[in-house]
Amino acid sequence: MFRLLSLALVAAAEVSVDHALLDDDQCAGDDTCGLNALQMKGQKMSQDSEAGWLKDISSAEKTHFKRILAPLQKPIVANYKNLEQLELFVNYTMEKVENATGSFVVWNRKSLLQEETDELATTGSRRRSTLSESEELPPRAKYVNKILIYLNKDMDAVWNYNTIVDRKRWGVGNTITSSPYGPHGEHPERWKANGTFPLPEKRPDGPVLSPANSLKMSLKANTHKYENKYATQLQQDYQSLIDNINDVAEKSDMLRARLFKMDVYAEKFQDLPSGVWNKIDAQS
């Protein structure tokens, strides 16, 4: 941006150089004086271009940002609570598979998760504020930016939770797919459980786990144009936060469908006879 602005200033200076010299009566016939006048004119143009970044947002703009940012805490918390219910469901599915195999489902081993992590990196949308916490900002802009940073940190927690639930789902699928001879393996007569894993007593239930209820959100940003550079940047970061909230809600809605599908695979896996090839590709 600054590069484009500098190029524009250079172009403007080249067009007006003759006028600047001719219009200055004090510099008639004096090349040195004319050069000084042109330098002073260039300095003023440069200062004017920087003023948009040096000038703080107004008190009214600060109040406006506080008003539109405050309600965003509620949908962020709602996203987190939705994931709490999804984790209860994936734990329920995991417990059924652990009961069938007699072993823990491994879901947090990095080497096993590389493919899934790559997928999350390409499909996830973790937008961040472009104004950093350490950046020197004028007081009112800094105040609003701190609110944005706080909300974006909350969003990081939501995205991390979404990743944990999806990794548990991946771990269940990996166990099923890598056990083509059934829960007890190729030689069931020599199978021995590694621990005691009781069947879950009750399937989790509730509005979040009802396919009829969409988890998607359609928040819309309050649009406003500003002349102040900081206010413009804060508006863009606010829009990015809105998009981020909508994105994670959509991903949670998709994740719920994938969890239901994995639970069907788990039911089939439980009923398979061990020692017989009946591979279920639960990662498809």
BELDADA-V799574 format. One record per residue. N is the residue number from 1. RES is the residue in three letters. D_FIRST is the distance of its C-alpha to the first C-alpha in Angstrom with 1 decimal. Layout:
n->N res->RES d_first->D_FIRST
n->N res->RES d_first->D_FIRST
This chain:
n->1 res->MET d_first->0.0
n->2 res->PHE d_first->3.8
n->3 res->ARG d_first->5.3
n->4 res->LEU d_first->5.2
n->5 res->LEU d_first->6.2
n->6 res->SER d_first->8.6
n->7 res->LEU d_first->10.0
n->8 res->ALA d_first->10.7
n->9 res->LEU d_first->12.4
n->10 res->VAL d_first->14.4
n->11 res->ALA d_first->15.6
n->12 res->ALA d_first->16.6
n->13 res->ALA d_first->18.4
n->14 res->GLU d_first->20.3
n->15 res->VAL d_first->21.5
n->16 res->SER d_first->22.7
n->17 res->VAL d_first->24.1
n->18 res->ASP d_first->27.7
n->19 res->HIS d_first->27.6
n->20 res->ALA d_first->26.5
n->21 res->LEU d_first->29.5
n->22 res->LEU d_first->32.0
n->23 res->ASP d_first->31.3
n->24 res->ASP d_first->31.9
n->25 res->ASP d_first->35.8
n->26 res->GLN d_first->36.0
n->27 res->CYS d_first->34.6
n->28 res->ALA d_first->37.0
n->29 res->GLY d_first->38.2
n->30 res->ASP d_first->36.4
n->31 res->ASP d_first->33.7
n->32 res->THR d_first->32.9
n->33 res->CYS d_first->32.5
n->34 res->GLY d_first->30.3
n->35 res->LEU d_first->28.0
n->36 res->ASN d_first->27.9
n->37 res->ALA d_first->27.1
n->38 res->LEU d_first->24.2
n->39 res->GLN d_first->22.8
n->40 res->MET d_first->23.3
n->41 res->LYS d_first->21.6
n->42 res->GLY d_first->18.5
n->43 res->GLN d_first->18.6
n->44 res->LYS d_first->18.9
n->45 res->MET d_first->15.9
n->46 res->SER d_first->13.8
n->47 res->GLN d_first->15.6
n->48 res->ASP d_first->15.1
n->49 res->SER d_first->11.3
n->50 res->GLU d_first->11.7
n->51 res->ALA d_first->14.5
n->52 res->GLY d_first->12.7
n->53 res->TRP d_first->12.1
n->54 res->LEU d_first->15.5
n->55 res->LYS d_first->17.5
n->56 res->ASP d_first->19.2
n->57 res->ILE d_first->19.7
n->58 res->SER d_first->23.1
n->59 res->SER d_first->26.3
n->60 res->ALA d_first->26.6
n->61 res->GLU d_first->23.2
n->62 res->LYS d_first->24.4
n->63 res->THR d_first->27.7
n->64 res->HIS d_first->26.1
n->65 res->PHE d_first->24.2
n->66 res->LYS d_first->27.4
n->67 res->ARG d_first->29.3
n->68 res->ILE d_first->27.3
n->69 res->LEU d_first->26.8
n->70 res->ALA d_first->30.5
n->71 res->PRO d_first->32.0
n->72 res->LEU d_first->29.9
n->73 res->GLN d_first->32.2
n->74 res->LYS d_first->35.0
n->75 res->PRO d_first->33.7
n->76 res->ILE d_first->32.5
n->77 res->VAL d_first->36.0
n->78 res->ALA d_first->37.5
n->79 res->ASN d_first->35.6
n->80 res->TYR d_first->37.0
n->81 res->LYS d_first->40.5
n->82 res->ASN d_first->40.5
n->83 res->LEU d_first->39.8
n->84 res->GLU d_first->42.8
n->85 res->GLN d_first->45.0
n->86 res->LEU d_first->43.7
n->87 res->GLU d_first->44.4
n->88 res->LEU d_first->48.0
n->89 res->PHE d_first->48.4
n->90 res->VAL d_first->47.2
n->91 res->ASN d_first->49.4
n->92 res->TYR d_first->52.3
n->93 res->THR d_first->51.7
n->94 res->MET d_first->51.4
n->95 res->GLU d_first->54.7
n->96 res->LYS d_first->56.5
n->97 res->VAL d_first->55.5
n->98 res->GLU d_first->56.3
n->99 res->ASN d_first->59.7
n->100 res->ALA d_first->60.3
n->101 res->THR d_first->59.4
n->102 res->GLY d_first->60.5
n->103 res->SER d_first->57.4
n->104 res->PHE d_first->54.0
n->105 res->VAL d_first->51.1
n->106 res->VAL d_first->48.5
n->107 res->TRP d_first->45.1
n->108 res->ASN d_first->43.0
n->109 res->ARG d_first->43.7
n->110 res->LYS d_first->40.4
n->111 res->SER d_first->42.0
n->112 res->LEU d_first->43.1
n->113 res->LEU d_first->39.8
n->114 res->GLN d_first->37.5
n->115 res->GLU d_first->37.6
n->116 res->GLU d_first->37.1
n->117 res->THR d_first->34.2
n->118 res->ASP d_first->32.4
n->119 res->GLU d_first->33.0
n->120 res->LEU d_first->31.6
n->121 res->ALA d_first->28.5
n->122 res->THR d_first->27.8
n->123 res->THR d_first->29.1
n->124 res->GLY d_first->28.0
n->125 res->SER d_first->24.8
n->126 res->ARG d_first->24.0
n->127 res->ARG d_first->20.7
n->128 res->ARG d_first->19.5
n->129 res->SER d_first->17.7
n->130 res->THR d_first->14.2
n->131 res->LEU d_first->15.1
n->132 res->SER d_first->17.7
n->133 res->GLU d_first->21.0
n->134 res->SER d_first->20.9
n->135 res->GLU d_first->17.6
n->136 res->GLU d_first->18.5
n->137 res->LEU d_first->18.2
n->138 res->PRO d_first->20.1
n->139 res->PRO d_first->23.5
n->140 res->ARG d_first->23.1
n->141 res->ALA d_first->19.7
n->142 res->LYS d_first->21.3
n->143 res->TYR d_first->24.4
n->144 res->VAL d_first->22.7
n->145 res->ASN d_first->20.7
n->146 res->LYS d_first->24.0
n->147 res->ILE d_first->25.5
n->148 res->LEU d_first->22.9
n->149 res->ILE d_first->23.4
n->150 res->TYR d_first->27.1
n->151 res->LEU d_first->27.0
n->152 res->ASN d_first->24.9
n->153 res->LYS d_first->27.6
n->154 res->ASP d_first->30.2
n->155 res->MET d_first->28.6
n->156 res->ASP d_first->28.7
n->157 res->ALA d_first->32.4
n->158 res->VAL d_first->32.8
n->159 res->TRP d_first->31.2
n->160 res->ASN d_first->33.3
n->161 res->TYR d_first->36.4
n->162 res->ASN d_first->35.7
n->163 res->THR d_first->35.6
n->164 res->ILE d_first->38.9
n->165 res->VAL d_first->40.7
n->166 res->ASP d_first->39.5
n->167 res->ARG d_first->40.6
n->168 res->LYS d_first->44.0
n->169 res->ARG d_first->44.2
n->170 res->TRP d_first->43.4
n->171 res->GLY d_first->46.1
n->172 res->VAL d_first->48.7
n->173 res->GLY d_first->47.9
n->174 res->ASN d_first->48.1
n->175 res->THR d_first->51.5
n->176 res->ILE d_first->52.8
n->177 res->THR d_first->51.6
n->178 res->SER d_first->52.8
n->179 res->SER d_first->56.3
n->180 res->PRO d_first->57.7
n->181 res->TYR d_first->61.3
n->182 res->GLY d_first->60.9
n->183 res->PRO d_first->60.4
n->184 res->HIS d_first->63.0
n->185 res->GLY d_first->62.3
n->186 res->GLU d_first->64.5
n->187 res->HIS d_first->67.5
n->188 res->PRO d_first->67.8
n->189 res->GLU d_first->71.2
n->190 res->ARG d_first->69.6
n->191 res->TRP d_first->66.7
n->192 res->LYS d_first->66.4
n->193 res->ALA d_first->63.8
n->194 res->ASN d_first->61.6
n->195 res->GLY d_first->61.8
n->196 res->THR d_first->62.7
n->197 res->PHE d_first->60.2
n->198 res->PRO d_first->61.6
n->199 res->LEU d_first->60.5
n->200 res->PRO d_first->58.3
n->201 res->GLU d_first->60.5
n->202 res->LYS d_first->58.4
n->203 res->ARG d_first->55.4
n->204 res->PRO d_first->52.5
n->205 res->ASP d_first->52.1
n->206 res->GLY d_first->50.2
n->207 res->PRO d_first->47.7
n->208 res->VAL d_first->44.8
n->209 res->LEU d_first->47.1
n->210 res->SER d_first->48.1
n->211 res->PRO d_first->46.5
n->212 res->ALA d_first->47.1
n->213 res->ASN d_first->44.4
n->214 res->SER d_first->40.8
n->215 res->LEU d_first->38.6
n->216 res->LYS d_first->35.4
n->217 res->MET d_first->33.4
n->218 res->SER d_first->31.6
n->219 res->LEU d_first->29.6
n->220 res->LYS d_first->27.3
n->221 res->ALA d_first->24.4
n->222 res->ASN d_first->24.8
n->223 res->THR d_first->22.1
n->224 res->HIS d_first->20.7
n->225 res->LYS d_first->17.8
n->226 res->TYR d_first->16.6
n->227 res->GLU d_first->15.2
n->228 res->ASN d_first->14.7
n->229 res->LYS d_first->11.4
n->230 res->TYR d_first->13.7
n->231 res->ALA d_first->15.9
n->232 res->THR d_first->13.4
n->233 res->GLN d_first->12.5
n->234 res->LEU d_first->16.3
n->235 res->GLN d_first->17.1
n->236 res->GLN d_first->15.1
n->237 res->ASP d_first->17.0
n->238 res->TYR d_first->20.2
n->239 res->GLN d_first->19.8
n->240 res->SER d_first->19.4
n->241 res->LEU d_first->22.6
n->242 res->ILE d_first->24.5
n->243 res->ASP d_first->23.8
n->244 res->ASN d_first->24.8
n->245 res->ILE d_first->28.1
n->246 res->ASN d_first->28.9
n->247 res->ASP d_first->28.3
n->248 res->VAL d_first->30.6
n->249 res->ALA d_first->33.2
n->250 res->GLU d_first->33.2
n->251 res->LYS d_first->33.6
n->252 res->SER d_first->36.5
n->253 res->ASP d_first->38.1
n->254 res->MET d_first->38.0
n->255 res->LEU d_first->39.2
n->256 res->ARG d_first->42.2
n->257 res->ALA d_first->43.3
n->258 res->ARG d_first->43.1
n->259 res->LEU d_first->45.2
n->260 res->PHE d_first->47.8
n->261 res->LYS d_first->48.0
n->262 res->MET d_first->48.4
n->263 res->ASP d_first->51.2
n->264 res->VAL d_first->53.1
n->265 res->TYR d_first->52.9
n->266 res->ALA d_first->54.2
n->267 res->GLU d_first->57.2
n->268 res->LYS d_first->58.1
n->269 res->PHE d_first->57.8
n->270 res->GLN d_first->60.1
n->271 res->ASP d_first->62.8
n->272 res->LEU d_first->62.7
n->273 res->PRO d_first->65.8
n->274 res->SER d_first->65.2
n->275 res->GLY d_first->66.3
n->276 res->VAL d_first->65.5
n->277 res->TRP d_first->62.4
n->278 res->ASN d_first->60.4
n->279 res->LYS d_first->56.8
n->280 res->ILE d_first->54.2
n->281 res->ASP d_first->50.7
n->282 res->ALA d_first->48.9
n->283 res->GLN d_first->45.5
n->284 res->SER d_first->45.4
